[in-house]
């Protein structure tokens, strides 16, 4: 990959002193999460809900790379994978407009809102779950001001053909981006927190040209409005494909071994 670049040089110009810093940006409507309810009922001892989940607080600490403590994470369960033959798969087949997929978040189960409480409720035979899905793309505004002119992140340019995007490669513990992240965490807007690996698809009105986006990040003296894209679902799909390839390779190896060991007829 290309060498990481700082999002802004040390000499980046600050806004004119007479300009006052604007109030914290109001989240855009298109940046909102999608929410819906799912009801699953076991009608026999052999039925199962058919999905695995992870602790959302722990996952948040992991993706933040040590910049957050456990108590700052969202009180949710993150759907890891579906079994393929459980009640949730049956729900998805019946409700194509309310399909649950990996990385969706469970924010409530039978009225319980804590991780431990939701895990306990998932052991019962009937659950009513509130599902939350983060937006695929979202916006974060970073406005420079006297004494705060550093964005606080590095990015990579793509080394091979693909979408015209910049990859966030590293976040600093200080800077305008971490300041925005901290504000969103405090407000409970975890879906607006930027983490390493996310893609920058637009910088202000500049998009479709990675070189131009990089220049805008380095040269704009007032600040930037970033449009960002999550890559988690792509990674989930790649991991699933790799698992399938590995399974097929194992079966092929076994078949070859049996063929080689079989006596000549």
Rosetta blueprint (number, residue, H / E / L):
1 X L
2 X L
3 X L
4 X L
5 X E
6 X E
7 X L
8 X L
9 X L
10 X L
11 X L
12 X L
13 X L
14 X L
15 X L
16 X L
17 X L
18 X L
19 X L
20 X L
21 X L
22 X L
23 X L
24 X L
25 X L
26 X L
27 X L
28 X L
29 X H
30 X H
31 X H
32 X L
33 X L
34 X E
35 X E
36 X E
37 X E
38 X E
39 X E
40 X E
41 X E
42 X L
43 X L
44 X L
45 X L
46 X L
47 X L
48 X L
49 X L
50 X L
51 X E
52 X E
53 X E
54 X E
55 X E
56 X H
57 X H
58 X H
59 X H
60 X H
61 X H
62 X H
63 X H
64 X L
65 X L
66 X L
67 X L
68 X L
69 X L
70 X H
71 X H
72 X H
73 X L
74 X L
75 X L
76 X L
77 X E
78 X E
79 X E
80 X E
81 X E
82 X E
83 X L
84 X L
85 X L
86 X L
87 X H
88 X H
89 X H
90 X H
91 X H
92 X H
93 X H
94 X H
95 X L
96 X L
97 X L
98 X L
99 X L
100 X L
101 X L
102 X L
103 X L
104 X L
105 X E
106 X E
107 X E
108 X E
109 X E
110 X L
111 X L
112 X E
113 X L
114 X L
115 X H
116 X H
117 X H
118 X H
119 X H
120 X H
121 X H
122 X L
123 X L
124 X L
125 X L
126 X E
127 X E
128 X E
129 X E
130 X E
131 X E
132 X E
133 X E
134 X L
135 X L
136 X L
137 X E
138 X E
139 X E
140 X E
141 X E
142 X E
143 X E
144 X L
145 X E
146 X L
147 X L
148 X E
149 X L
150 X L
151 X L
152 X L
153 X E
154 X E
155 X E
156 X E
157 X E
158 X L
159 X L
160 X L
161 X L
162 X L
163 X L
164 X L
165 X L
166 X E
167 X E
168 X E
169 X E
170 X E
171 X E
172 X L
173 X L
174 X L
175 X L
176 X H
177 X H
178 X H
179 X H
180 X H
181 X H
182 X H
183 X H
184 X H
185 X H
186 X H
187 X L
188 X L
189 X L
190 X H
191 X H
192 X H
193 X L
194 X L
195 X L
196 X L
197 X L
198 X L
199 X E
200 X E
201 X E
202 X E
203 X E
204 X L
205 X L
206 X E
207 X E
208 X L
209 X L
210 X H
211 X H
212 X H
213 X H
214 X H
215 X H
216 X H
217 X H
218 X H
219 X H
220 X L
221 X L
222 X L
223 X E
224 X E
225 X E
226 X E
227 X E
228 X E
229 X E
230 X L
231 X L
232 X H
233 X H
234 X H
235 X H
236 X H
237 X H
238 X H
239 X H
240 X H
241 X H
242 X H
243 X H
244 X H
245 X H
246 X H
247 X H
248 X H
249 X H
250 X H
251 X H
252 X H
253 X H
254 X H
255 X H
256 X H
257 X H
258 X H
259 X H
260 X H
261 X H
262 X L
263 X L
264 X L
265 X L
